[in-house]
Amino acid sequence: MSAPGRITPPLLALALAITGALLAALLPHPLKLLMGGPLLAIGLGLLLYQMLGAESPHQRALRQLEEELLALRTQAEREDQLRKGILASLREGVLVFGEDRRMLLANPAAARLLGSGSRLNEGAGLAEAFRDPESLAQLETAFRGEAVQWTLKREPRVLRVRALPFQAGLEARGVLITLDDVTRMEALETTRQKFISNASHELKTPVTAIRIAAENLQDGGSVAAEGDSSLRTIFRALEKMTLLLDDVSELSRIETGALVLEPRALPVAGFARELLEDLEPQARTKKVGLALDLGTGVEELRIQADPLRLHQLLENLLSNAVKFSPDGAEVRLEIARNGTSLRWTILDQGSGIPESEQARVFERFYRTSTARAVPGTGLGLAIVKHLARLMGGEITLQSEAGKGAAFTFRMPL
């Protein structure tokens, strides 16, 4: 709409046409041709130009909308081509299933990794892509909102499969699946496990022979007084070597699946008290107190668990807590039920573990900067991690440098 008092081009053309018509009608003959005629012609010409060339507000809005739609379509096509190019170049397989369990997309690598037996066209169902019951069960877990990972064998390949639930906006829900070829990694891991198992087994024989020889020297009085120090050094080295070989052998048995759990009914409270009694001599030597905190309902709780392996797992954690606690400190074992799981938490008042090192404490042979001055093999927490997985649970760590550490083992009931 025009502002009040403003003369727009259509009004000006109309005014010229009217003025010219009036002059042509009122002025005498010579003047009407000189003044009225030209004004009338100019006004009519301007009106005709406005009528033919002007764009109405509705036409302008429609034209702008068409231009925006064209720009959006061009952008969408460009992004679609970019997405397809990225997916096609990935070596990892990528699949996306909608909430209706129908496939939305799959890249070429997914088809190559899963093989010709899987149907990966758009709209295919879960069972057409993953035929084995374990994968279908894992995917249903992902559709319920939990990220999962498992190993899938598709000869001649071994695949690591990850399924992640996602939600895009309010309506688009589904599961994103990635596939990694870990065939070579699995072969190397198997070779490593066999080597460690064989090496630890073979090394036990010479270590035993050295121990027997050293004991014979000690008992037979064949060593001169000045050699006693060297003999004690030999025994200390033998103790460290024996401990290391035992830990390596134990870890190898867990990793290769040779260790089989033997669960039985176990009273939680009684088991926990016996566990702390076993740690009492070590704690007394270190002048560290031991405390037990049982949550609601735990006193009467009985679980199905392998007592030997559960004791091994918790003893490793408690022994570490005592070992790294200062004199006069307290190590606390807290047990609490949380829904369908049981939580065992060991809290100490030691120097803690720096955040930069926490992600590596469960690695084989890794020792934190605060632990290097304390004797140990560096395998205790690796054994704990693998035992926790073998029992269907998980082990987590919370710590802050200078404020102690809290290791928590959660196991299913």
Order of alpha helices (4+ residues) and beta strands (2+ residues): alpha-alpha-alpha-beta-beta-alpha-alpha-alpha-beta-beta-beta-alpha-alpha-beta-alpha-beta-beta-alpha-beta-beta-alpha-alpha-beta-beta
